[in-house]
Amino acid sequence: MFLFFQASSATDTISTDQPLSGLKTIVSSGDIFELGLFNPTPGMFGFYIGMWYKQVSPRTIVWVANRESPLQRATFFFKILDGNLILHDNMTSRTFWSTGVNSSRSTDVEAVLLDNGNLVLRDGPNSSAAVLWQSFDHPSDTWLPGAKIRFNNIKLGSQRLTSWKGLTDPSPGRYSLEVDPNTTHSLITVWNGSKSYWSIGTWDDQFRVSFLAISLSFKLNLDESYITYSADNYRTYRLVMDVSGRFMLHVLLVDIQMWGVIWSQPRDTCAVYNPCGSFGICDEQAVTPCRCVPGFKQAFGEDSNDYSGGCKREINLLCDKGNDEFFPIENMKLATDPTTTLVLTASLVTSCASACLANCSCQAYASNGNKCLMWTRDAFNLQQLDANNTEGHIFFLRLAASNKGKHFPLKNETNS
């Protein structure tokens, strides 16, 4: 549950003589969006300037200014200075965030929160003034109707939605949604800026996506290099690059004032790249799809479903004392990107085990055909396959001998 600091200033504007600070917030003229200070983990340090729906509870964050630079305390000024909107801590004289605009004007510049969820920095106190900067050009994890995802833009570069790092951590996470740089006619999801694992497919100029009575219209503008979408009621829809690695469509269930996810891609959790972190096993049939391999525990967020940090060993390997052994995990889709691949001609399993034991960095091994695969750092994308799936392999996990005799639950015990 987020902690919000609210004392509405009954205005939609931040100006040179009217900064935002303390408990104050600004609200769009139609009472749709609100902007102010929030703390995603009450009781801990880390304060952010964010935007949320004014009339929806619980609060739903759609944009965060200082994702990479949280405030250490709730003493701040969000103000206009030298033609820019800046987030400044007066106690330390440190600027945590700025719009970074080169403007020759400073007295008339103001920031206005619009009813579509766009925070606009403009060169004058009226709607026809030139736009110097806008939050729509710098999205967080949420794509609101009317916002443009730009690509090949000389000034802005290629834009993307980036997931939160964790359920209560707004800093940039591992997953992003962006325009496919190879075709510019499609949207793709990407892990860690390098691994594409899902595509919405190629389209020409425009297409519609319909879900029951809901219809979204996407438009590709190649001349101005952007993709945008519209909805029947822009107040009730939002697209999100979720912390789970899935691209989701949320719709507001007006009668109960709650958000429902009515579409997400990829559909299967295990189709996401690295959904359970290093040494996490993804199991589509389980009630909770992620669990750690035997002898490991969640890196953080124990007893939660947050596997964004992967899994870590409960007991470190002894290696040089020669007391490590292997635990076989059967019927697995093997982890991707093994560190070492050896071609062996002798007894593959025996020699592969020996090769892993001889390398103090080796964490696990598997045999695939005549190849010995070894993982010396991370093991991403382990997946438990169905018992009827004949494509599974045995994943030999290296554990300290002190784990010997310890009971590791089987798959059906884990999910009971």
Legacy VTK file of the C-alpha trace (Angstrom):
# vtk DataFile Version 3.0
C-alpha trace
ASCII
DATASET POLYDATA
POINTS 416 float
0.000 0.000 0.000
1.447 3.342 -1.081
1.641 6.320 1.243
0.419 9.534 -0.377
0.852 13.090 0.825
-2.201 15.075 -0.200
-3.468 18.550 0.446
-4.836 19.650 -2.888
-3.859 23.151 -3.902
-7.068 23.400 -6.001
-5.090 24.187 -9.127
-3.731 22.334 -12.145
-0.668 24.548 -12.519
2.869 24.951 -11.180
4.303 28.398 -11.914
7.312 30.471 -10.898
5.429 31.932 -7.946
3.398 28.795 -7.130
5.642 25.731 -6.582
4.523 22.347 -5.313
5.846 21.237 -1.940
5.034 19.249 1.169
1.482 17.926 1.257
0.274 19.902 -1.749
-0.916 18.320 -4.979
-2.188 19.674 -8.280
-5.322 18.302 -9.955
-6.322 18.448 -13.613
-9.205 20.825 -14.360
-11.708 17.987 -14.836
-10.703 16.342 -11.526
-9.344 13.276 -13.375
-5.622 13.178 -12.575
-3.648 14.275 -9.536
0.092 14.841 -9.096
2.055 14.925 -5.859
4.385 13.101 -3.488
4.119 9.404 -2.636
6.151 6.777 -0.824
5.819 3.255 -2.307
7.098 1.551 0.848
5.757 3.356 3.945
8.227 3.337 6.800
11.217 3.284 4.437
13.102 6.040 2.649
12.322 6.807 -0.961
9.910 9.539 -2.007
8.690 10.148 -5.537
6.683 12.699 -7.485
3.980 10.728 -9.253
0.677 11.028 -11.074
-2.446 8.993 -10.371
-6.197 8.916 -11.041
-7.922 11.341 -8.702
-11.202 9.439 -8.326
-9.955 5.845 -8.277
-9.103 3.929 -5.094
-6.695 2.355 -4.429
-4.403 4.889 -6.068
-3.021 3.853 -9.449
0.320 5.417 -10.419
0.599 6.173 -14.141
3.747 8.313 -14.249
6.770 8.945 -12.023
9.140 11.883 -12.469
12.195 10.887 -10.454
12.237 7.133 -11.048
16.021 6.922 -10.852
16.564 9.534 -8.131
14.230 9.096 -5.142
14.158 11.805 -2.512
15.655 10.861 0.843
13.090 12.950 2.694
9.727 14.548 2.079
11.198 18.071 2.072
11.208 19.237 -1.527
10.127 21.852 -4.041
8.721 20.933 -7.450
9.129 24.299 -9.092
9.901 26.360 -12.170
13.494 27.576 -12.336
15.260 29.081 -15.369
12.523 27.851 -17.691
12.567 24.276 -16.357
10.471 22.207 -14.015
12.829 20.833 -11.371
12.600 18.652 -8.276
14.801 20.299 -5.658
15.686 19.462 -2.063
16.332 22.740 -0.295
17.939 21.077 2.708
20.751 19.604 0.608
20.555 22.066 -2.320
20.393 19.043 -4.605
18.337 18.802 -7.788
16.918 15.290 -8.140
15.164 15.707 -11.473
14.707 18.302 -14.224
12.928 18.618 -17.549
16.289 19.688 -19.030
14.877 22.222 -21.471
16.990 24.925 -23.075
14.645 27.879 -22.815
15.308 31.594 -23.197
12.154 32.346 -21.206
11.809 31.929 -17.476
9.104 34.227 -16.126
6.045 32.963 -18.034
6.880 29.265 -18.133
4.411 27.042 -16.293
3.609 23.342 -15.902
-0.016 22.258 -16.322
-1.606 18.880 -15.584
-4.129 18.056 -18.319
-7.194 15.835 -18.107
-5.600 13.238 -20.420
-2.777 12.641 -17.922
-0.171 14.737 -19.724
1.969 17.102 -17.651
2.873 19.929 -20.022
5.608 22.542 -19.602
4.625 25.484 -21.772
5.993 28.905 -22.603
3.066 30.963 -21.423
-0.110 30.941 -19.342
-2.537 29.846 -22.064
-3.276 26.648 -23.937
-1.928 28.000 -27.241
1.558 28.619 -25.817
4.447 26.591 -27.195
5.017 23.232 -25.491
8.585 23.009 -24.217
8.315 19.540 -22.648
5.589 17.000 -21.852
5.395 13.851 -19.756
3.794 11.977 -22.682
7.245 12.082 -24.314
8.819 10.512 -21.235
6.524 7.640 -20.166
7.131 5.373 -17.190
5.392 1.972 -17.346
1.975 3.223 -18.490
0.732 4.166 -21.969
-2.334 6.393 -21.736
-4.738 6.922 -24.656
-3.496 9.730 -26.896
0.150 9.428 -25.882
2.640 8.705 -28.670
5.410 6.117 -28.609
7.985 7.733 -30.863
10.817 6.062 -32.757
13.737 7.332 -34.851
13.165 10.754 -33.316
16.222 12.998 -33.612
15.427 15.003 -30.488
13.823 12.385 -28.226
15.355 9.192 -29.574
13.254 6.039 -29.513
10.799 5.902 -26.622
9.672 2.910 -24.617
7.553 1.893 -21.670
9.690 0.435 -18.885
8.304 -1.706 -16.098
8.813 -0.987 -12.431
11.744 -2.851 -10.895
9.526 -4.398 -8.239
5.972 -4.288 -6.980
6.832 -1.344 -4.712
9.921 -0.059 -6.541
9.213 2.514 -9.286
12.805 2.567 -10.551
13.262 1.261 -14.125
12.893 -2.501 -14.297
13.993 -5.228 -16.681
11.105 -5.213 -19.149
10.193 -2.690 -21.824
7.736 -2.175 -24.664
9.099 -0.455 -27.741
8.760 -0.157 -31.492
10.549 -2.977 -33.313
13.692 -1.285 -34.730
13.835 -3.805 -37.580
10.393 -3.150 -39.056
8.923 -0.063 -37.285
5.549 -1.702 -38.040
5.258 -3.588 -34.782
5.552 -3.361 -31.011
7.781 -5.769 -29.138
8.547 -6.578 -25.506
12.213 -6.694 -24.537
14.133 -7.982 -21.520
17.162 -6.076 -20.285
17.357 -4.004 -23.460
18.515 -6.976 -25.531
16.189 -10.009 -25.582
12.944 -9.637 -27.533
10.403 -12.302 -26.534
6.997 -11.167 -27.891
5.642 -9.149 -30.803
2.185 -7.712 -31.376
2.623 -8.530 -35.081
3.064 -6.406 -38.170
0.391 -4.039 -39.393
0.167 -1.338 -42.027
-1.220 2.099 -41.237
-3.913 1.393 -38.679
-5.627 -1.476 -36.909
-8.158 -2.053 -34.187
-7.990 -4.429 -31.265
-11.355 -5.454 -29.843
-12.169 -7.274 -26.608
-15.898 -7.915 -26.188
-17.415 -4.410 -26.173
-14.008 -2.726 -25.797
-12.213 -1.354 -28.810
-8.823 0.290 -29.114
-7.645 1.913 -32.316
-3.879 1.975 -32.945
-2.413 4.275 -35.568
1.075 4.127 -37.045
2.367 7.417 -38.432
5.501 6.704 -40.458
5.904 10.313 -41.602
6.238 11.574 -38.043
7.515 8.254 -36.629
5.131 7.423 -33.826
2.436 4.972 -32.734
-0.576 6.097 -30.739
-3.943 4.671 -29.775
-7.391 5.915 -28.881
-10.194 4.414 -26.818
-13.940 4.895 -26.613
-13.505 6.454 -23.172
-9.909 7.506 -22.546
-10.497 7.785 -18.800
-11.103 4.079 -18.318
-8.248 2.406 -20.211
-4.516 2.135 -19.777
-1.825 -0.105 -21.241
0.950 -1.147 -18.877
4.355 -2.797 -19.214
3.953 -4.839 -16.055
6.663 -5.849 -13.602
5.823 -9.466 -14.543
7.101 -8.852 -18.082
3.649 -8.928 -19.665
2.042 -6.138 -21.665
-1.418 -5.605 -20.150
-4.633 -3.801 -20.941
-6.390 -2.518 -17.815
-9.999 -1.361 -17.849
-11.714 0.514 -15.040
-14.773 -1.324 -13.724
-16.708 1.832 -13.005
-19.384 0.333 -10.762
-16.853 -0.962 -8.258
-14.057 1.514 -9.050
-11.450 -1.180 -9.571
-9.105 -2.044 -12.430
-9.425 -5.346 -14.234
-6.860 -6.902 -16.585
-8.774 -8.082 -19.637
-5.844 -8.805 -21.985
-2.169 -9.558 -21.543
0.663 -10.801 -23.713
2.428 -13.140 -23.667
-0.496 -15.143 -22.347
1.684 -17.687 -20.576
3.881 -16.515 -17.716
6.666 -18.864 -18.787
6.760 -17.311 -22.269
8.140 -14.136 -20.701
11.923 -13.950 -20.788
13.321 -14.692 -17.311
9.992 -14.464 -15.432
11.307 -16.029 -12.214
14.827 -14.642 -12.090
18.087 -16.551 -11.867
17.656 -20.113 -10.530
13.908 -19.656 -10.394
11.693 -22.342 -11.939
8.629 -21.319 -13.923
5.704 -23.750 -13.769
2.611 -22.845 -15.747
0.511 -25.456 -13.922
1.280 -24.152 -10.432
-0.943 -21.847 -8.395
2.027 -19.487 -8.124
4.116 -19.956 -11.281
7.536 -19.231 -9.743
9.565 -21.147 -7.203
13.256 -21.460 -6.413
15.358 -24.513 -7.213
16.119 -26.744 -4.188
18.602 -25.221 -1.761
17.809 -21.675 -2.893
15.499 -18.946 -1.571
14.139 -15.708 -2.986
16.774 -12.981 -3.127
14.257 -10.581 -1.615
10.557 -10.450 -0.882
10.411 -13.848 0.788
6.892 -15.201 1.202
5.739 -13.003 -1.679
5.328 -13.546 -5.410
8.107 -11.090 -6.247
10.862 -13.032 -8.013
12.355 -10.012 -9.770
15.591 -10.526 -7.818
15.789 -14.229 -8.619
16.942 -16.827 -6.086
20.089 -17.165 -3.977
21.780 -20.082 -2.232
20.855 -20.939 1.334
24.245 -22.646 1.871
27.333 -21.610 -0.092
29.337 -24.133 -2.100
32.538 -25.505 -0.538
34.245 -26.354 -3.826
37.926 -26.656 -2.854
37.040 -29.056 -0.030
35.481 -31.389 -2.571
32.241 -31.859 -0.692
29.788 -30.527 -3.256
27.292 -32.858 -4.925
24.578 -32.699 -7.565
20.820 -32.707 -7.156
18.926 -33.840 -10.300
15.818 -31.862 -11.262
13.915 -33.865 -13.856
11.807 -32.965 -16.863
13.119 -29.425 -17.218
13.315 -27.019 -20.094
16.923 -26.022 -19.627
18.096 -22.578 -18.657
19.152 -20.372 -21.553
22.642 -19.132 -22.359
24.923 -21.644 -20.652
28.313 -20.153 -19.903
30.282 -23.129 -21.223
29.514 -25.770 -23.828
31.810 -28.804 -24.122
31.639 -31.586 -26.687
32.422 -34.850 -24.916
32.887 -38.317 -26.332
33.280 -40.383 -23.154
30.494 -41.140 -20.695
28.738 -37.824 -21.001
27.019 -37.562 -17.619
30.060 -38.726 -15.659
32.564 -36.530 -17.500
30.203 -33.551 -17.468
29.816 -33.855 -13.710
33.590 -34.074 -13.318
34.109 -31.006 -15.510
31.618 -29.034 -13.413
33.159 -30.154 -10.113
36.596 -29.148 -11.373
35.376 -25.600 -11.937
34.657 -23.780 -8.676
32.403 -21.337 -10.559
30.190 -24.049 -12.030
26.718 -23.869 -10.485
24.914 -26.524 -12.538
25.222 -28.700 -15.616
23.117 -30.673 -18.081
23.784 -32.951 -21.022
22.147 -32.336 -24.364
23.047 -34.770 -27.081
26.848 -35.019 -26.990
27.204 -31.601 -25.407
27.890 -30.734 -21.791
26.252 -27.452 -20.804
27.478 -25.619 -17.724
26.208 -22.526 -15.923
28.784 -20.566 -13.914
26.750 -17.466 -13.052
23.019 -17.151 -13.682
20.515 -19.732 -14.868
17.616 -17.965 -16.543
14.356 -19.405 -17.908
14.278 -22.766 -16.161
10.853 -24.259 -16.746
9.113 -27.300 -15.292
7.565 -29.255 -18.159
4.474 -31.420 -18.006
5.066 -35.098 -17.265
3.856 -35.984 -20.772
6.337 -33.657 -22.427
9.164 -35.709 -23.944
11.470 -32.746 -24.535
12.530 -32.374 -20.920
16.088 -32.757 -19.624
17.682 -33.399 -16.248
19.170 -30.258 -14.747
21.954 -31.182 -12.319
22.140 -28.510 -9.630
25.315 -28.214 -7.593
24.706 -28.104 -3.834
26.901 -28.142 -0.749
27.162 -31.545 0.912
25.577 -30.093 4.047
22.316 -30.179 2.092
22.555 -33.975 2.048
19.551 -35.563 3.713
17.619 -32.309 3.633
14.087 -32.742 2.348
13.418 -30.868 -0.871
9.720 -30.884 -1.788
8.746 -32.440 -5.061
6.715 -30.491 -7.610
3.318 -31.700 -6.339
4.335 -31.002 -2.730
5.424 -27.488 -3.627
2.114 -26.642 -5.242
-0.241 -28.280 -2.757
LINES 1 417
416 0 1 2 3 4 5 6 7 8 9 10 11 12 13 14 15 16 17 18 19 20 21 22 23 24 25 26 27 28 29 30 31 32 33 34 35 36 37 38 39 40 41 42 43 44 45 46 47 48 49 50 51 52 53 54 55 56 57 58 59 60 61 62 63 64 65 66 67 68 69 70 71 72 73 74 75 76 77 78 79 80 81 82 83 84 85 86 87 88 89 90 91 92 93 94 95 96 97 98 99 100 101 102 103 104 105 106 107 108 109 110 111 112 113 114 115 116 117 118 119 120 121 122 123 124 125 126 127 128 129 130 131 132 133 134 135 136 137 138 139 140 141 142 143 144 145 146 147 148 149 150 151 152 153 154 155 156 157 158 159 160 161 162 163 164 165 166 167 168 169 170 171 172 173 174 175 176 177 178 179 180 181 182 183 184 185 186 187 188 189 190 191 192 193 194 195 196 197 198 199 200 201 202 203 204 205 206 207 208 209 210 211 212 213 214 215 216 217 218 219 220 221 222 223 224 225 226 227 228 229 230 231 232 233 234 235 236 237 238 239 240 241 242 243 244 245 246 247 248 249 250 251 252 253 254 255 256 257 258 259 260 261 262 263 264 265 266 267 268 269 270 271 272 273 274 275 276 277 278 279 280 281 282 283 284 285 286 287 288 289 290 291 292 293 294 295 296 297 298 299 300 301 302 303 304 305 306 307 308 309 310 311 312 313 314 315 316 317 318 319 320 321 322 323 324 325 326 327 328 329 330 331 332 333 334 335 336 337 338 339 340 341 342 343 344 345 346 347 348 349 350 351 352 353 354 355 356 357 358 359 360 361 362 363 364 365 366 367 368 369 370 371 372 373 374 375 376 377 378 379 380 381 382 383 384 385 386 387 388 389 390 391 392 393 394 395 396 397 398 399 400 401 402 403 404 405 406 407 408 409 410 411 412 413 414 415
